[in-house]
Amino acid sequence: MKSVVKITVFLLFLVFSQTIRGNWEKQEAKTLAWLYDVFFLNENKGWISGSNGEFIHTEDGGKTWIRDKKFTEDTIQGVHFFDENNGLLLCQRDAYTLGSDAPSYLLTTNDGGKTWNTVNFTGNERKRITKIFFTQNKFGLAIGESGTVFSVSDDKTSWKRVPAPAQYLLNDGIFIDDFRGAIVGGGGTILFTEDAGATWKSSLIAGNENKKLNSVFFLNQTTGWTVGAEGSIYQTINSGKIWRKQKSETKENLTDIFFRDTAEGWAIGENGTILHSTTAGNVWKQVKVKTKHKLEKILFVGNRGWIVGFGGTILFYEDDKKKK
């Protein structure tokens, strides 16, 4: 009798395990552009951007994607919308046809993307901007090459240069709340702020190998992760002051990371690398997918997830228990 009960429990466990898991599946992108960013305003409305002005959107939670009429030939590296009408795009001009122009600029909209206006970074000195990130109150910073940092002005329409906190390329940043945040970049750089970027301090990194870091993510006000070159993954549990290394079991360069809760996280990178953890990153396992392209960005909204990358790659994930 006991053995029957044990078998029944085991079978129920297997069924339950299968119902909460899903697979990454390719979506039809109808483009071969290098896709760099995916952003969702809510569970239904989202955008994906990429090279050669590629810009596609969804109104049904990513079930179908619609290509917008092209309004620029430049690379759209980043997307951010504050609401249905107001948003901005981080764009990169072709390095071979720059002329006297700066490599990076913004396109802003106040009508949901029907029209776009160009905004330049004042005093850019031809430094490439890699990332723009905001607080909930819409205060924003732009970061890039040689430690370049710009902050948005009070009128929310222009950007001004502020002192560089580092000498290396800055690749990614995030605000945890209206005052605390972190930025990561070349040479194993991790900096944290407690005054909305007015000042930055170097984090203490246990096991730091000075490898380039590409992305930083915070799940809540204390717990975050960063990933980078040769499988580098670090975790913090004190708002970015101290980081400890985690074992990724890969030497592939990692480009982005996202945690759904305190246990389950995903990391992506070159050659179609996808890592999955259900132990807060203490153990990472590689997930096989049908692509060897470089993957650039991962995002979850509710029970659905997206990964975008080179060659028009769009991967979609949905918990099996939520599928109809």
N, C-alpha and C positions, 0 to 999 in steps of 0.2 A: 504493500500500500504506500509506504514511504517513497519507494522508488518511482511509483506512478506520479505522485505529487511532485517529486523533483523534476521528472521529465516534463510534466505539464508546465511548471514554473519556467523551466528552461525554454520551452517552445514559446511561451508567452513573451519571454524576454527577447527572443529572436524576432518575433512579430513586431513587438514594440520598437526594437532597434531599427528594423527596416522601415517602419512607418515614419520615423522622424528624420530619415536620411534622404538625400536626393543626389542627383548627379549633375555635373556641369555639361550643358548641351549647347551646341553651336546654334546661333540665330542667324537668319539671313540678313546681311547688312546692305547688300546691293552696292557695295563700294570696296575698293582695295586700298583705301586711304589708311595711313598710320593713325590709329585712334588713340588719343591721349587722355581723355577725361570723360567721366560719366557723372551726371549730377541729377538728383531727383528733388523736386520741390515738395512733393507729397507722394503717396503711393501710386498715383496715376500719371502724373506729369513729370517727364524727365527729358534730358538732352544728352547727346554724345557728340564730341567734337574731335577734329583731327587735322591732318595735313591737307594742303591745297583748299583750305576753306570749307572742309567737310563739316556739316552741321546737320544732325538728324534729331528728331524729337518723337516722343510717344505721348499719347493721351489715354492709353489703356493699360498702364502699368508694365509696359515693355513687351506686350504680346505682339504688337506691330510697331515698326519704326518707319517714319516718313522723312525723306530727304528734303530739307528746306532749299528754297531757291538760293543759289550761291550769291553771297554779298561781299566776299573777299577771296583772293587767291592765296592769302597768307595762312600759315598754320595757326589753328585755334587750339592753344595748348591747355586752356583752363576755362571752366564754365562756373558761374555762380549767379543764382537768382535769389533775391530777397523776398519776392512775392510774385504774383502772376504777371505783373507788368514790368517791374524794375529788376534789371540784371546786368551783368557785364561779362565780357570775354577777354581773356589774356591772349594776345596774338603775337606771333613772331614773324618778322619779315625775312625774306630770303637773304642769307648772308652774302650772296654773290651780287645782289642788285640793290644793296642798301643805299649807296650814294652817301648823302649827308644825313640820312635818317637814322634814328636810334633803332636797334634791333627789335625792341619790344614796345608795345602800346596796348591800349585798351579800346574795346568797342563797348559802348553802353546803350541801353535801351530803356525807355519808360512806357513802351506800348506793347510789351510782350514779345518783342523781336520783330515787329513789322518794320521798324526803322532802327538804324544804328548810327551812333555818333562816335567819332574818334577822340580819344583823350590820350595825350602824351605825358610822359613822366618828366617833370621839369628838372633840368640839370642832370640828365641821365648819364652823360659822358659815355654813351654807347655801350653800357653794360646790359647784358641780357637778364631779364626778369624771369624767374622760374616758377614763382608761386605767389598767389595772393590769398590771404585768409582774413577772417573777420570775427569780431565779437558779436554777441547777440544784439548789442546796441549799434551795430554797423560801423564800428571803428575798425579800420583795416590797415594791414601792412603788406607791402610787396617786397620780396627778397630775391636776390640773384647773385650774379658773379662778383667775385672779390669782396664778399661780405656786404654787398649793396643792400640798403634798406630804404624804402619810401613809406611814408605814412599818409593816409588820406586826410585832407584838410577838413576843417569844420563844416564847410559847405557841401562836403561829400562829393564834389565834382572834380577836384584837382588833387595832385599828389606831390609831396615835397620830400626832398632828400634829407635823411637824418644820418647821424654818425654811424659808421660801420662797426658792428660789434665783433667782427672776425675778419680774417684775411682770406678765408677759403670761400669757394662757391657754396652758397646756401641753397639747398634743394627743396626743403619743405618746412612748413610751420603750421602751428595750430594754437588757437586760444582755448584754454580750458574753461575760463569764465571771462568776465570783463577785465580782469587784471593779470591773471596768470596764463602763461603760455610757454611754448618751446619751439626752437628751430634746430634743424639738423643739416649737415652738409659734409663737405670734403674734409679729409684728414681726421675723421672720427669726431667731427665737431657736434656737440650738443650744448645748447645754451638755454637757460630758462629766465623768464621775467616774472616779476610780481607787481609791476607797475605799468602794465599795458605797453611794454616795449620801450619805455623811457630809458631803462637801463637793463643790461643783460649780464648774467653771471654764468661762468662755465660749470657744467655739471660734473660730478664725480662719477667716473665710468669704470666699474670693476671689470677687468679683463679687456679693456679697450685696446684694439689693435690698430687704431688710427686709419681704419678703412672708411671709404666714402659711405655716408648714410644718405638714403634717398627718400625716405618717407617716415612720418611720425604720426601716431594715432593715439588718442586718449579715449578710454571707455567712460570714465567719470573724472571727478576732480583730482583723483590721486593716482590712478592706474593707467599706464600707457606703455606703448611699445614703439620701437624704431627698427627699420631694416635697411640693409645696404649691401655693399660689395662682398662677394665670396660667401654668401649665406649668413651674413651678420644679422643677428637679432639681439636686441637688448630690451629689458623691461624695467620700469620704475613703479614704485608703489607710494612715492611721496612727492607727487606733482612735478617730477622731473629733476629733482635735486641730485638723486643718486640712481644710477642704472646698473643692472647686472646682466651679464651675458647669458643667453640661452643657446642650447645646442639645436641647430636647425637640421643637421645631418645632410647638408648639401653645400656645394661650393659654387652654385650658380648665383649670379648677382640678383638680389631681390629688389623689387621696385616699389612695392606697396604692401600694406598690411591693414586688416580690419578685424575687429573683435565684435561678435554679436552679443556676448555677455561675458561674465567674469571667467568663464571656462572655455568657450568655443571661439577660435580665431582662425583666420586664413591669411596666408602670405603668398605673394605671387612674384614672378621674375622672368628672367630670360629663358629661352628654349622651352616655353610652355610650362614652366615650373609652377606648380600649385602645392602649397603645404597646408596641412590641416592639423589643428590641435584641439583637444577637448580637455586639456589640463592647464589652461592659462598660459600655454607656451612652454611648459616644462618638458613636454614631449611633442615633437612634430613628426608627422607622417606625410610622405609624398603622395599626391593624388594624380592618377594617370588621366590625361585628356587627349583628345585627338587634334593636337596642334603642337608645333614646335616654335611658333612665333613668340616674339618678346611680348609679354603682358605688362601693361602700364598701370592700370587702375582697377581697384576692386571696391564695390559698394554694395551694401545690403540695405533694403528698405522693407521692414516687416519680415515676412518669410521668404522674400525674393532677393536674389543677388545677381549682380552683373560684373563681368570682367571684360575690359576692352584692351586692344593691343594692335600690333603690327598687322598689315595685310587685311584690314577690315574685320579683324577678329572681334566678335561679340559672343561671350559665353553667358548662359543663363542658368540660374539655379533656383529651385523651389523645393521646399520641404515636401516630401511625399505625402505627409498627413494632411497637407493643405491643398493638394492637387484634387481637382474634381474629375 
